[in-house]
Amino acid sequence: MKQFFQVPKRIHNALMILCFIAEKQVNTPVALSLISNYLKLSHGYLEQIMPALKKAGLVKSYRGFNGGYILAKKPSQISLKDIIEALEGPIEVADCLKNKGCLIIKKCPSVNIWKKLQKELNDSFKKVKLSDI
């Protein structure tokens, strides 16, 4: 059977990264090399993900000898929705829900199903907090 819904690797890895930082953080930044070694993710790959998490306000970075990353918010204030949107943008279950995405949206029989599903997904992802994991 073909998989209908699959969590992108980037989202899964970002969640693991943030959990690791939350677990290790004790007033000192967590070095990228430590994250890389523990999670078995390449340093270069982490350098692609971390700027998006920083831009979204989920982590702060510090340079220098004791540099690294800390959470920018408490784990209870970071939702799965925040993480997904930091890396992938807004959650959209169907192209027709985008602005100008469909020319027949006003008479489409399935649009309400997609709107409901999108709202339920957003609400569910918003409820799951980093502190719950």
Phi, psi and omega in degrees: 000135178285140180285127182277318183230124180227131177288125178299144180306320181301321179291313179301314180294319178299320178297316178296319180299311182294322176297318180296315179298316180299322181288321185272338188294121177222058182075002176233143180297149178265122183292144178300324180295324178293316177298314181301312181295315184290315184269358180057042176245142183292150179301318180298320178296316178297324178293343175274326184276319188299321178300324178293320178292324178291314181300326179281357179078024180267331177226160171241147179244150178229136181264167174102188185305315179259028183285172179153210184233144171231161175290140179275345180223166173293148178305330179287350180255000180251117181261162175300325177299318178301316183293313180300312183291332177297324184260328187243351185087187182302146179283121180228119183275341180212142179301330184293344181275350176287157174300132179061023183278342184212136181276343182244024186303328182290339179240014181284129181286341184256354186300323181293327176296313181293322178297316180296314179298317180297317179297316180296319177297312179301314180297318180294314180295329179290328182286331183279118182253154178304325180292343178279344188266000000 
